[in-house]
C-alpha cells in the first residue's frame, strides 16, 4: 500500500506541475498577442487586450488547480483530518473558481457588448452561474459551520 501512496503522490505532483506550466504558457501566449498587436498597425489592440485578460483569468484558475493538487495531494498526501480543514480547503478552491467564472463573464460582457447585443446571452448565463456558485458556497459554509458546532471531531477535541 505504501508504494501505491508514493505512486499517486508522484502522479499528482507531475499533473500539478504540468498544469502550472500550461498556465504559464497561456499567460505568455496572451502577452505575445498583446505585444504583436502593438507592432501590427491594423490590429485592434482593445480586442486583443480583452482576449489576453480572458486567457490570463483562465491561466490563474488552472494555476490554482495545479497548486491545490500539489499542496493537498502531492505534498500532504493525506485525507483532511477534520471538517474545518476540509471546509477551508474546499472554500479556497471554489472561491478561485468563482473568481475565474465572474472575471470571464466580465470580459465576455465587454467583448459581446461591442460586437452584437444578441451575444449577451452567454455572458449573462456566466454571471448567473457565478451568482449561483456564490450562493451555493454560502449555503455550504453555513451548513458546514453549523454542523461543526453540533458535532465535534475527535481530533479537534484532543486539541
N, CA and C of each residue as an Amber inpcrd file, in Angstrom:
protein
   477
   0.8270000  -1.1930000   0.0000000   0.0000000   0.0000000   0.0000000
   0.8680000   1.2530000   0.0000000   2.0180000   1.1960000   0.5780000
   2.9340000   2.3360000   0.6280000   3.4060000   2.7200000  -0.7760000
   3.6760000   1.7460000  -1.6270000   4.1160000   2.0280000  -2.9960000
   3.0200000   2.7330000  -3.7810000   1.7580000   2.3270000  -3.5460000
   0.6410000   2.9830000  -4.2230000   0.5270000   4.4390000  -3.7920000
   0.7320000   4.7130000  -2.5110000   0.6770000   6.0830000  -1.9880000
   1.7610000   6.9490000  -2.6340000   2.9500000   6.4220000  -2.7300000
   4.0490000   7.1550000  -3.3680000   3.7470000   7.3950000  -4.8420000
   3.2400000   6.3740000  -5.5020000   2.9040000   6.4900000  -6.9200000
   1.8320000   7.5580000  -7.1570000   0.8040000   7.5820000  -6.3280000
  -0.2420000   8.6010000  -6.5010000   0.2790000   9.9930000  -6.1930000
   1.1390000  10.1210000  -5.2010000   1.7270000  11.4360000  -4.9060000
   2.5640000  11.9360000  -6.0790000   3.3570000  11.0510000  -6.6680000
   4.1750000  11.4270000  -7.8260000   3.2780000  11.8070000  -9.0020000
   2.2230000  11.0370000  -9.2270000   1.3040000  11.3390000 -10.3310000
   0.6420000  12.6920000 -10.1310000   0.1650000  12.9720000  -8.9190000
  -0.4370000  14.2720000  -8.6450000   0.5970000  15.3890000  -8.7610000
   1.8100000  15.1390000  -8.3360000   2.8680000  16.1370000  -8.4590000
   3.1590000  16.4720000  -9.9100000   3.2670000  15.4400000 -10.7410000
   3.5240000  15.6660000 -12.1710000   2.3490000  16.4030000 -12.8090000
   1.1250000  15.9770000 -12.4910000  -0.0580000  16.6300000 -13.0500000
  -0.1180000  18.1050000 -12.6500000   0.2110000  18.3940000 -11.3980000
   0.1540000  19.7800000 -10.9470000   1.2260000  20.6380000 -11.6220000
   2.4190000  20.1030000 -11.7950000   3.4790000  20.8540000 -12.4810000
   3.1020000  21.1000000 -13.9370000   2.5060000  20.0900000 -14.5910000
   2.0700000  20.2590000 -15.9830000   0.9980000  21.3480000 -16.0710000
   0.0400000  21.3310000 -15.1400000  -0.9890000  22.3690000 -15.1460000
  -0.3890000  23.7660000 -14.9440000   0.5600000  23.8750000 -14.0520000
   1.2030000  25.1700000 -13.8160000   1.9730000  25.6400000 -15.0480000
   2.6500000  24.7250000 -15.7210000   3.3710000  25.0920000 -16.9460000
   2.4070000  25.5070000 -18.0600000   1.2790000  24.8120000 -18.1620000
   0.2750000  25.1970000 -19.1510000  -0.3130000  26.5680000 -18.8400000
  -0.4980000  26.8690000 -17.5720000  -0.9850000  28.1910000 -17.1790000
   0.0370000  29.2640000 -17.5580000   1.2870000  28.9730000 -17.3290000
   2.3390000  29.9020000 -17.7310000   2.3490000  30.0980000 -19.2480000
   2.1540000  29.0060000 -19.9880000   2.1100000  29.1020000 -21.4540000
   0.9440000  29.9720000 -21.9120000  -0.2010000  29.8650000 -21.2450000
  -1.3390000  30.7200000 -21.5840000  -1.0250000  32.1970000 -21.3620000
  -0.3580000  32.5000000 -20.2710000  -0.0130000  33.8900000 -19.9750000
   1.0010000  34.4170000 -20.9870000   1.9870000  33.6000000 -21.3420000
   2.9680000  34.0100000 -22.3540000   2.2790000  34.2270000 -23.6950000
   1.3630000  33.3270000 -24.0560000   0.6210000  33.4690000 -25.3060000
  -0.2070000  34.7580000 -25.3140000  -0.8720000  35.0420000 -24.2010000
  -1.6710000  36.2640000 -24.1020000  -0.7750000  37.5000000 -24.2180000
   0.3570000  37.4760000 -23.5430000   1.2810000  38.6100000 -23.6130000
   1.8600000  38.8030000 -25.0020000   2.1760000  37.7020000 -25.6650000
   2.7280000  37.8360000 -27.0240000   1.6760000  38.3620000 -27.9910000
   0.4110000  38.0080000 -27.7710000  -0.6630000  38.5420000 -28.6140000
  -0.8060000  40.0410000 -28.4600000  -0.7130000  40.5130000 -27.2370000
  -0.7900000  41.9630000 -26.9910000   0.4320000  42.6570000 -27.5970000
   1.5900000  42.0690000 -27.4120000   2.8130000  42.6390000 -27.9700000
   2.7320000  42.7340000 -29.4940000   2.2460000  41.6690000 -30.1140000
   2.1050000  41.6650000 -31.5720000   1.0860000  42.6950000 -32.0490000
   0.0440000  42.9330000 -31.2720000  -0.9670000  43.9050000 -31.6990000
  -0.4130000  45.3280000 -31.7070000   0.5850000  45.5850000 -30.8880000
   1.2160000  46.9140000 -30.9320000   2.0870000  47.0780000 -32.1680000
   2.6370000  45.9820000 -32.6540000   3.5430000  46.0570000 -33.8060000
   2.8000000  46.0620000 -35.1330000   1.5930000  45.4910000 -35.1730000
   0.8170000  45.4450000 -36.4130000  -0.2060000  46.5810000 -36.3630000
  -0.1340000  47.5290000 -37.2910000  -0.9880000  48.7110000 -37.1970000
  -2.4840000  48.4450000 -37.3900000  -2.8710000  47.3920000 -38.1000000
  -4.2780000  47.1620000 -38.3930000  -5.0090000  46.3410000 -37.3240000
  -4.3180000  45.8400000 -36.3430000  -4.9540000  45.0090000 -35.3200000
  -5.6330000  45.8550000 -34.2570000  -6.7370000  45.3450000 -33.7580000
  -7.4890000  46.0150000 -32.6990000  -6.8530000  45.6790000 -31.3540000
  -6.1930000  46.6530000 -30.7580000  -5.4750000  46.4310000 -29.5020000
  -6.4440000  46.1380000 -28.3600000  -7.5880000  46.8020000 -28.3550000
  -8.5670000  46.5860000 -27.2890000  -9.0790000  45.1550000 -27.2650000
  -9.4270000  44.6340000 -28.4310000  -9.9270000  43.2580000 -28.5040000
  -8.8420000  42.2770000 -28.0840000  -7.6270000  42.5250000 -28.5380000
  -6.5150000  41.6440000 -28.1690000  -6.2520000  41.7020000 -26.6710000
  -6.3550000  42.8960000 -26.0860000  -6.1410000  43.0370000 -24.6440000
  -7.2350000  42.3130000 -23.8600000  -8.4890000  42.4050000 -24.3300000
  -9.5670000  41.6900000 -23.6520000  -9.3740000  40.1760000 -23.7490000
  -8.9330000  39.7120000 -24.9040000  -8.6370000  38.2850000 -25.0450000
  -7.5060000  37.8790000 -24.1060000  -6.5160000  38.7530000 -23.9780000
  -5.3970000  38.4640000 -23.0740000  -5.8650000  38.3810000 -21.6250000
  -6.7990000  39.2600000 -21.2560000  -7.3520000  39.1930000 -19.9000000
  -8.0720000  37.8610000 -19.6980000  -8.8560000  37.4520000 -20.6870000
  -9.5500000  36.1680000 -20.5980000  -8.5900000  35.0030000 -20.4420000
  -7.5280000  34.9960000 -21.2660000  -6.5280000  33.9250000 -21.1580000
  -5.8390000  33.9580000 -19.7930000  -5.5670000  35.1480000 -19.2930000
  -4.8940000  35.2770000 -18.0040000  -5.7870000  34.7740000 -16.8690000
  -7.0780000  35.1000000 -16.9390000  -8.0170000  34.6260000 -15.9180000
  -8.0860000  33.1040000 -15.9170000  -8.1700000  32.5280000 -17.1010000
  -8.1950000  31.0700000 -17.1990000  -6.8830000  30.4860000 -16.6720000
  -5.7740000  31.1410000 -16.9990000  -4.4710000  30.6670000 -16.5320000
  -4.3820000  30.6990000 -15.0100000  -4.9370000  31.7340000 -14.4010000
  -4.9180000  31.8210000 -12.9400000  -5.7220000  30.6800000 -12.3310000
  -6.8860000  30.3940000 -12.9040000  -7.7060000  29.2970000 -12.3840000
  -6.9870000  27.9570000 -12.5560000  -6.3710000  27.7430000 -13.7220000
  -5.6420000  26.4970000 -13.9640000  -4.4490000  26.3910000 -13.0150000
  -3.7390000  27.4980000 -12.8120000  -2.5980000  27.5010000 -11.8980000
  -3.0450000  27.1690000 -10.4790000  -4.1910000  27.7240000 -10.0740000
  -4.6650000  27.4590000  -8.7250000  -5.0730000  25.9980000  -8.5540000
  -5.6540000  25.4040000  -9.5910000  -5.9740000  23.9840000  -9.5280000
  -4.6830000  23.1660000  -9.3860000  -3.6560000  23.5290000 -10.1540000
  -2.3660000  22.8500000 -10.0390000  -1.7600000  23.0070000  -8.6570000
  -1.8450000  24.2190000  -8.1160000  -1.3210000  24.4780000  -6.7750000
  -2.0840000  23.6800000  -5.7260000  -3.4000000  23.6230000  -5.8870000
  -4.2270000  22.8420000  -4.9690000  -3.8260000  21.3660000  -5.0020000
  -3.6630000  20.8140000  -6.2060000  -3.2470000  19.4160000  -6.3300000
  -1.8830000  19.1810000  -5.6970000  -0.9730000  20.1240000  -5.9200000
   0.3730000  19.9780000  -5.3660000   0.3450000  20.0120000  -3.8410000
  -0.3640000  20.9910000  -3.2740000  -0.3990000  21.1310000  -1.8180000
  -1.1760000  20.0110000  -1.1380000  -2.3850000  19.7380000  -1.6540000
  -3.2780000  18.8210000  -0.9480000  -3.0140000  17.3530000  -1.2610000
  -2.5800000  17.0390000  -2.4580000  -2.4480000  15.6350000  -2.8380000
  -0.9870000  15.1690000  -2.8890000  -0.1040000  15.9920000  -3.4430000
   1.2790000  15.5430000  -3.6120000   2.1120000  15.7630000  -2.3540000
   2.0200000  16.9540000  -1.7700000   2.8720000  17.2500000  -0.6100000
   2.2830000  16.6610000   0.6690000   1.0180000  17.0150000   0.9450000
   0.4040000  16.4940000   2.1670000   0.0780000  15.0180000   2.0330000
  -0.5220000  14.6530000   0.9190000  -0.8110000  13.2570000   0.6300000
  -1.6220000  12.5500000   1.6850000  -2.5990000  13.2420000   2.2260000
  -3.4120000  12.6210000   3.2610000  -4.8360000  13.1370000   3.1530000
  -5.7010000  12.4570000   3.8240000  -7.0850000  12.9110000   3.8870000
  -7.1500000  14.1060000   4.8400000  -8.1920000  14.9010000   4.6860000
  -8.3880000  16.0090000   5.6120000  -8.5930000  15.4330000   7.0220000
  -7.9520000  16.0370000   7.9860000  -8.0090000  15.4900000   9.3410000
  -9.3060000  15.8440000  10.0570000  -9.8860000  16.9850000   9.7310000
 -11.1300000  17.3610000  10.3830000 -12.0120000  18.1490000   9.4180000
 -13.2310000  18.3490000   9.8210000 -14.1900000  19.0170000   8.9340000
 -13.8200000  20.4710000   8.6880000 -13.2560000  21.1390000   9.6680000
 -12.8610000  22.5390000   9.4910000 -11.7900000  22.6920000   8.4270000
 -10.8190000  21.7880000   8.4370000  -9.7460000  21.8220000   7.4450000
 -10.2940000  21.5500000   6.0430000 -11.1950000  20.5890000   5.9440000
 -11.8060000  20.2780000   4.6460000 -12.6320000  21.4570000   4.1460000
 -13.3730000  22.0900000   5.0470000 -14.2030000  23.2400000   4.6670000
 -13.3460000  24.3980000   4.1780000 -12.2660000  24.6870000   4.8770000
 -11.3810000  25.7850000   4.4720000 -10.7240000  25.5040000   3.1280000
 -10.2840000  24.2830000   2.9370000  -9.6220000  23.9200000   1.6910000
 -10.5840000  24.0000000   0.5090000 -11.7760000  23.4510000   0.6830000
 -12.7680000  23.4880000  -0.3890000 -13.2410000  24.9110000  -0.6590000
 -13.3870000  25.7090000   0.3730000 -13.8060000  27.0990000   0.1990000
 -12.7760000  27.8830000  -0.6010000 -11.5250000  27.6830000  -0.2880000
 -10.4530000  28.3670000  -1.0170000 -10.4630000  27.9690000  -2.4900000
 -10.6230000  26.6950000  -2.7640000 -10.6310000  26.1930000  -4.1300000
 -11.8350000  26.7240000  -4.9090000 -13.0270000  26.6160000  -4.3250000
 -14.2430000  27.0740000  -5.0070000 -14.2250000  28.5920000  -5.1850000
 -13.6590000  29.3080000  -4.2320000 -13.5650000  30.7700000  -4.3760000
 -12.7450000  31.1540000  -5.6000000 -11.6830000  30.4450000  -5.8490000
 -10.8670000  30.7140000  -7.0360000 -11.6620000  30.4360000  -8.3090000
 -12.4180000  29.3670000  -8.3180000 -13.2470000  29.0420000  -9.4780000
 -14.3090000  30.1240000  -9.6870000 -14.9180000  30.5860000  -8.6180000
 -15.9340000  31.6380000  -8.7180000 -15.3270000  32.9110000  -9.3010000
 -14.1620000  33.2880000  -8.8180000 -13.4990000  34.4860000  -9.3330000
 -13.2020000  34.3360000 -10.8160000 -12.7260000  33.1660000 -11.2160000
 -12.4240000  32.9340000 -12.6280000 -13.6850000  33.0170000 -13.4830000
 -14.7740000  32.4220000 -13.0180000 -16.0350000  32.4570000 -13.7710000
 -16.5370000  33.8860000 -13.9000000 -16.5070000  34.6360000 -12.8030000
 -17.0100000  36.0090000 -12.8460000 -16.1270000  36.9240000 -13.6850000
 -14.8200000  36.7450000 -13.6050000 -13.9340000  37.5570000 -14.4440000
 -14.1030000  37.2210000 -15.9260000 -14.2590000  35.9490000 -16.2220000
 -14.5080000  35.5450000 -17.6110000 -15.8370000  36.1190000 -18.0960000
 -16.8500000  36.1290000 -17.2370000 -18.1360000  36.7250000 -17.6000000
 -17.9860000  38.2130000 -17.8760000 -17.2100000  38.8930000 -17.0550000
 -16.9890000  40.3200000 -17.2470000 -16.2780000  40.6100000 -18.5650000
 -15.2480000  39.8500000 -18.8560000 -14.5230000  40.0210000 -20.1140000
 -15.4560000  39.7400000 -21.2980000 -16.2480000  38.6890000 -21.1800000
 -17.1520000  38.3200000 -22.2630000 -18.2520000  39.3530000 -22.4440000
 -18.6840000  39.9850000 -21.3730000 -19.6790000  41.0650000 -21.4820000
 -19.1210000  42.1940000 -22.3370000 -17.8780000  42.5800000 -22.1000000
 -17.2780000  43.6570000 -22.8750000 -17.1060000  43.2680000 -24.3400000
 -16.6810000  42.0390000 -24.5840000 -16.4950000  41.5910000 -25.9600000
 -17.8280000  41.5210000 -26.6990000 -18.8320000  40.9150000 -26.0690000
 -20.1360000  40.7460000 -26.7160000 -20.8450000  42.0840000 -26.8850000
 -20.6920000  42.9650000 -25.9220000 -21.3460000  44.2640000 -25.9960000
 -20.8570000  45.1130000 -27.1600000 -19.6060000  44.9530000 -27.5160000
 -19.0500000  45.7150000 -28.6330000 -19.4190000  45.1210000 -29.9840000
 -19.5870000  43.8060000 -30.0400000 -19.8480000  43.1430000 -31.3150000
 -21.3290000  43.1160000 -31.6610000 -22.1280000  42.4710000 -30.8120000
 -23.5380000  42.2770000 -31.1220000 -24.2910000  42.0380000 -29.8160000
 -25.2940000  42.8540000 -29.5120000 -26.0360000  42.6770000 -28.2550000
 -26.7070000  41.3010000 -28.1190000 -26.9730000  40.6210000 -29.2280000
 -27.5840000  39.2910000 -29.1470000 -26.6190000  38.2720000 -28.5410000
 -25.3340000  38.5860000 -28.5250000 -24.3390000  37.6880000 -27.9470000
 -24.2590000  37.7920000 -26.4210000 -25.0920000  38.6200000 -25.8270000
 -25.0490000  38.8350000 -24.3790000 -25.6520000  37.6770000 -23.5790000
 -26.2500000  36.7100000 -24.2390000 -26.8700000  35.5900000 -23.5190000
 -25.8020000  34.7780000 -22.7760000 -24.7220000  34.4480000 -23.4530000
 -23.6640000  33.6430000 -22.8240000 -23.0430000  34.3530000 -21.6090000
 -22.6270000  35.6220000 -21.7330000 -22.0630000  36.2560000 -20.5250000
 -23.0870000  36.4160000 -19.4070000 -24.3480000  36.6040000 -19.7700000
 -25.3840000  36.7110000 -18.7420000 -25.5300000  35.3880000 -17.9980000
 -25.4940000  34.2870000 -18.7340000 -25.5590000  32.9670000 -18.0930000
 -24.3200000  32.7060000 -17.2310000 -23.1600000  33.1910000 -17.6880000
 -21.9450000  33.0550000 -16.8660000 -22.0760000  33.8420000 -15.5660000
 -22.5980000  35.0620000 -15.6530000 -22.8070000  35.8610000 -14.4410000
 -23.8020000  35.1770000 -13.5080000 -24.8550000  34.6130000 -14.0820000
 -25.8370000  33.8930000 -13.2790000 -25.1970000  32.6640000 -12.6240000
 -24.3770000  31.9410000 -13.3820000 -23.6800000  30.7740000 -12.8190000
 -22.7560000  31.1960000 -11.6830000 -22.0540000  32.3260000 -11.8550000
 -21.1930000  32.8230000 -10.7830000 -21.9830000  33.1690000  -9.5380000
 -23.1510000  33.8040000  -9.7370000 -24.0000000  34.1440000  -8.5910000
 -24.5060000  32.8880000  -7.8880000 -24.8960000  31.8720000  -8.6620000
 -25.3560000  30.6120000  -8.0730000 -24.2080000  29.9400000  -7.3070000
 -23.0000000  30.0030000  -7.8550000 -21.8460000  29.4410000  -7.1500000
 -21.6010000  30.1560000  -5.8190000 -21.7410000  31.4750000  -5.8140000
 -21.5430000  32.2320000  -4.5700000 -22.5930000  31.8490000  -3.5400000
 -23.8500000  31.7770000  -3.9730000 -24.9240000  31.3850000  -3.0510000
 -24.6870000  29.9550000  -2.5560000 -24.3050000  29.0640000  -3.4670000
 -24.0230000  27.6840000  -3.0790000 -22.8850000  27.5920000  -2.0770000
 -21.8430000  28.3810000  -2.2890000 -20.7240000  28.3910000  -1.3470000
 -21.1730000  28.9220000   0.0080000 -22.0080000  29.9470000  -0.0110000
 -22.5280000  30.4810000   1.2490000 -23.3610000  29.4590000   2.0040000
 -24.2160000  28.7440000   1.2830000 -25.0320000  27.6980000   1.9130000
 -24.1330000  26.5900000   2.4690000 -23.1220000  26.1990000   1.6810000
 -22.1810000  25.1760000   2.1470000 -21.4630000  25.6350000   3.4150000
 -21.0030000  26.8810000   3.4130000 -20.3110000  27.4160000   4.5960000
 -21.2290000  27.4000000   5.8050000 -22.4560000  27.8510000   5.6100000
 -23.4080000  27.9300000   6.7040000 -23.7220000  26.5430000   7.2600000
 -24.0020000  25.5920000   6.3620000 -24.3300000  24.2400000   6.8090000
 -23.1440000  23.5450000   7.4690000 -21.9600000  23.6890000   6.8760000
 -20.8010000  23.0030000   7.4530000 -20.3610000  23.6470000   8.7570000
 -20.4670000  24.9540000   8.8660000 -20.0970000  25.6140000  10.1160000
 -21.0700000  25.2460000  11.2280000 -22.3560000  25.1740000  10.8980000
 -23.3240000  24.8080000  11.9350000 -23.1750000  23.3430000  12.3300000
 -22.8130000  22.4820000  11.3780000 -22.6090000  21.0770000  11.7350000
 -21.3350000  20.8920000  12.5540000 -20.3450000  21.7570000  12.3370000
 -19.1120000  21.6650000  13.1320000 -19.3770000  21.9830000  14.5900000
 -20.2750000  22.9270000  14.8420000 -20.5610000  23.2760000  16.2340000
 -21.4020000  22.1990000  16.9110000 -22.2290000  21.4750000  16.1240000
 -23.0690000  20.4240000  16.7020000 -22.2890000  19.1430000  16.9560000
 -21.4270000  18.7800000  15.9980000 -20.6690000  17.5260000  16.0960000
 -19.1940000  17.8670000  16.0530000 -18.4940000  17.5680000  17.1030000
 -17.0680000  17.8250000  17.1650000 -16.3040000  16.5870000  16.7300000
 -15.2370000  16.8100000  15.9590000 -14.3790000  15.6880000  15.5800000
 -13.5100000  15.2870000  16.7590000 -13.1850000  14.0070000  16.8880000
 -12.3020000  13.5670000  17.9900000 -10.9380000  14.2350000  17.9280000
 -10.4400000  14.5130000  16.7250000  -9.1400000  15.1610000  16.5800000
  -9.1970000  16.5820000  17.1210000 -10.3180000  17.2850000  16.8610000
 -10.4560000  18.6630000  17.3440000 -10.5880000  18.6940000  18.8610000
 -11.2770000  17.6980000  19.4500000 -11.4670000  17.6830000  20.8960000
 -10.1660000  17.4250000  21.6350000  -9.2430000  16.6850000  21.0070000
  -7.9530000  16.4300000  21.6500000  -7.1300000  17.6960000  21.7680000
  -7.3230000  18.6390000  20.8530000  -6.5630000  19.8990000  20.8780000
  -7.0740000  20.7360000  22.0130000
